[in-house]
């Protein structure tokens, strides 16, 4: 009887519509992680699900500059973020092309399920 009850309870729980256990994740970006690119004026990050734009964004930091071994991290400011019509792609429009150096991009989004997700990656500009 106990085994029947546990099996029935498990089957019932699995049949209920619940909150999705998967969260939005970064599925592609331009530039890609660890890529070396020419001077970009726009960055894009595409996620697996839609997100709430007002609660989402990026931080961009120049972490190294050619010819300067002890370059202190320098936050990049003045860019604008927007969301593409698909609701899954964040577009970062820079005020001018990024100069040569190494960069770290950290992103955070709040999905439609109200969960905050974050991550990051590095890339290089030649």
C-alpha positions as CSV (number, residue, x, y, z in Angstrom):
1,X,0.0,0.0,0.0
2,X,2.8,2.4,0.9
3,X,4.6,1.6,-2.4
4,X,1.4,2.3,-4.3
5,X,0.9,5.6,-2.5
6,X,4.5,6.8,-3.2
7,X,4.3,5.8,-6.9
8,X,0.9,7.5,-7.3
9,X,2.2,10.7,-5.5
10,X,5.3,10.8,-7.7
11,X,3.2,10.3,-10.9
12,X,0.8,13.1,-9.8
13,X,3.7,15.5,-9.0
14,X,5.3,14.9,-12.4
15,X,2.0,15.6,-14.1
16,X,1.4,19.0,-12.5
17,X,2.4,22.1,-14.6
18,X,5.0,23.7,-12.5
19,X,7.7,26.3,-12.7
20,X,10.2,25.3,-15.3
21,X,13.4,24.0,-13.6
22,X,15.6,25.2,-16.5
23,X,16.7,28.8,-16.5
24,X,17.7,31.0,-19.4
25,X,21.3,30.7,-20.5
26,X,23.5,32.3,-23.0
27,X,23.4,30.4,-26.3
28,X,25.5,32.7,-28.5
29,X,27.3,35.9,-28.5
30,X,29.2,38.2,-30.8
31,X,32.0,38.3,-30.2
32,X,32.2,34.8,-29.0
33,X,34.0,33.8,-25.8
34,X,37.8,33.8,-26.2
35,X,37.4,35.3,-29.8
36,X,39.9,37.8,-31.3
37,X,38.1,40.3,-33.4
38,X,38.6,43.7,-35.2
39,X,37.3,46.8,-33.4
40,X,33.6,46.2,-32.7
41,X,31.0,48.9,-32.3
42,X,28.2,46.5,-31.3
43,X,28.0,43.3,-29.1
44,X,25.2,40.8,-29.1
45,X,24.2,38.2,-26.5
46,X,21.4,35.7,-27.3
47,X,19.7,33.8,-24.6
48,X,17.6,30.6,-24.6
49,X,14.5,32.5,-23.3
50,X,13.1,36.0,-23.2
51,X,14.2,38.3,-20.4
52,X,13.1,41.4,-18.6
53,X,15.2,44.2,-20.2
54,X,14.9,46.8,-17.4
55,X,16.4,44.4,-14.9
56,X,19.1,43.0,-17.3
57,X,22.5,44.4,-18.5
58,X,26.2,44.0,-18.9
59,X,29.4,45.3,-17.4
60,X,32.4,45.6,-19.8
61,X,35.9,46.0,-18.6
62,X,39.2,46.4,-20.5
63,X,41.6,44.1,-18.6
64,X,44.7,44.5,-20.7
65,X,46.2,46.9,-23.2
66,X,49.0,46.1,-25.7
67,X,52.4,47.4,-24.5
68,X,51.2,47.9,-20.9
69,X,52.0,44.9,-18.7
70,X,50.4,46.3,-15.6
71,X,47.3,47.8,-17.1
72,X,44.7,48.4,-14.4
73,X,41.2,47.2,-15.3
74,X,39.3,50.0,-16.9
75,X,35.4,49.9,-17.0
76,X,33.9,50.8,-20.3
77,X,31.1,53.3,-20.0
78,X,28.7,55.2,-22.3
79,X,27.2,52.2,-24.1
80,X,23.5,51.6,-24.6
81,X,21.7,48.3,-24.3
82,X,18.5,47.3,-26.1
83,X,16.6,44.1,-26.8
84,X,16.0,42.8,-30.3
85,X,12.4,42.0,-31.5
86,X,12.9,38.3,-30.6
87,X,13.0,39.3,-26.9
88,X,16.0,37.0,-26.4
89,X,18.9,39.0,-27.8
90,X,20.6,41.9,-25.9
91,X,22.3,44.4,-28.2
92,X,25.1,46.5,-26.7
93,X,25.8,49.6,-28.8
94,X,29.2,51.2,-28.1
95,X,29.8,54.9,-28.5
96,X,32.9,54.1,-30.5
97,X,34.9,51.1,-31.6
98,X,36.7,49.3,-28.8
99,X,40.5,49.8,-28.9
100,X,42.9,46.9,-29.1
101,X,43.2,45.0,-25.8
102,X,41.6,42.3,-23.8
103,X,38.1,42.6,-22.4
104,X,35.9,40.9,-19.8
105,X,32.1,41.0,-20.3
106,X,29.8,40.1,-17.4
107,X,26.1,39.8,-18.1
108,X,23.0,39.5,-15.9
109,X,19.5,38.9,-16.9
110,X,16.2,38.4,-15.2
111,X,14.1,35.8,-17.0
112,X,10.4,35.8,-17.4
113,X,10.3,33.4,-14.4
114,X,11.8,36.2,-12.3
115,X,15.1,34.4,-11.7
116,X,18.4,36.3,-12.0
117,X,21.0,34.6,-14.1
118,X,24.6,35.8,-14.7
119,X,27.7,34.8,-16.4
120,X,30.6,36.2,-18.4
121,X,33.4,35.7,-20.8
122,X,36.5,37.3,-22.2
123,X,37.5,38.4,-25.7
124,X,40.3,40.2,-27.4
125,X,40.3,43.2,-29.8
126,X,43.2,43.3,-32.3
